[in-house]
Amino acid sequence: MGPVRSELMWQAVVDAVEIAGSGDPLDVLDLGGGTGGDAVRLAQLGHRVTVVDPSPDALASLHRRGVEAGPSGAVRGVQGDASDLLDHVGPASFDLVVCHGVLEHVDDPGVALSTVGTVLRPGGHVSVVVAGRNAAVAARALAGDFVTAQTLLGRTVDTWDVRTMGARRFVPSELEELLTTRGFTPVEANGLRVFADLVPSAIVDTEPGARDALYALERLVRSCPEFSGLSAGLQSIARLDSVEAPPNPGGNSATL
Ligand SMILES: C[S@@+](CC[C@H](N)C(=O)[O-])C[C@H]1O[C@@H](n2cnc3c(N)ncnc32)[C@H](O)[C@@H]1O
C-alpha cells in the first residue's frame, strides 16, 4: 500500500465506481482530474475516462502518465473547466462524474454541479470530494491560531469568495444542500482523512503495522457522522434524479 492519504483518496473513487455501476465498464468524466492519477487507474480497470482540466501542465503530465501506463485509448484529456464543460463533452454522456478537489476553486459550486448534471445520463452518479471546514477549524485551534479558527468557523459556502479568501471549505450540510437543490439524491456520505492528516508521519512511517491500522481505522470511521464531520475531505456520492435541458455541445478535445 502507498501513502495512507493517497490510498484513501483512490478508494473514494473505487467506492463511487461500485455505487455507479454494476461491474460493466463505465463512461467516466474526471472533472478537474489534474495529472490523471485516478483516470489512468480507472482506465486500467476497464473504464472509458475523460479528464477535463484547465491546466495545460496537468494535461501534459496526464499524457505522459497515460502513455507510460499503456491504456492510451481509454483516457481522453481535454483542456477546459466546469464553466465550459459542454463545449468539450456531450450532454448526457457519462455514467459517473468524479469531481474531487474542484468545488473549492470554482466561482460558483452550485452552477458547476448543475453543469455536471447536464453531462450525466439519467440515473448517473456524481462523486464530489471537497475540503472540510471543521477540520480546518480544528487544525488551526490545535496549532494555537485561535483567531483564524474563529474566522473560519464564521464563514459559509454562500459568503465564501474564492478570489479573496482562497480555496473554499465546506461542512457536510452545505454539500448535501448543494446537491439536493441541483436534482441529485445523495446516496453515500463519507469522511476522508479523519485522522490521517493529524497523525505525525513519524508514527505512521516507523511504527510496525501503523500504516495498515490507520487505513483500516479510517475506513471504519468514514461513515460515522460524529467523526466524518471533522474529516479533512468530505465525500458525497449522489444520483441524478432530474435533468435540466442542456445547451448544444461543441468540441475542442485532444485524444491521448
Ligand atoms: C486539488 S486538484 C485535484 C486533482 C484531482 N481531482 C484529485 O483529486 O487529485 C484541483 C484540480 O482542479 C482543477 N481546477 C481548478 N479550477 C477548475 C475549474 N474551474 N474547473 C475544473 N477544474 C478546475 C485544477 O487544475 C486541478 O487539477
The ligand as a Gaussian input file, in Angstrom:
#p B3LYP/6-31G(d) Opt

LIG

0 1
 C       -6.631000      19.833000      -5.876000
 S       -6.511000      19.434000      -7.552000
 C       -7.445000      17.922000      -7.580000
 C       -6.975000      16.991000      -8.642000
 C       -7.703000      15.629000      -8.658000
 N       -9.122000      15.796000      -8.942000
 C       -7.513000      14.884000      -7.380000
 O       -8.487000      14.624000      -6.683000
 O       -6.359000      14.560000      -7.073000
 C       -7.655000      20.590000      -8.288000
 C       -7.767000      20.443000      -9.779000
 O       -8.890000      21.214000     -10.198000
 C       -8.548000      21.879000     -11.378000
 N       -9.434000      23.056000     -11.491000
 C       -9.282000      24.295000     -10.974000
 N      -10.315000      25.085000     -11.306000
 C      -11.157000      24.322000     -12.043000
 C      -12.392000      24.569000     -12.705000
 N      -12.979000      25.779000     -12.647000
 N      -12.974000      23.557000     -13.391000
 C      -12.389000      22.330000     -13.445000
 N      -11.202000      22.048000     -12.847000
 C      -10.599000      23.026000     -12.164000
 C       -7.071000      22.221000     -11.225000
 O       -6.428000      22.470000     -12.458000
 C       -6.564000      20.962000     -10.532000
 O       -6.123000      19.999000     -11.464000

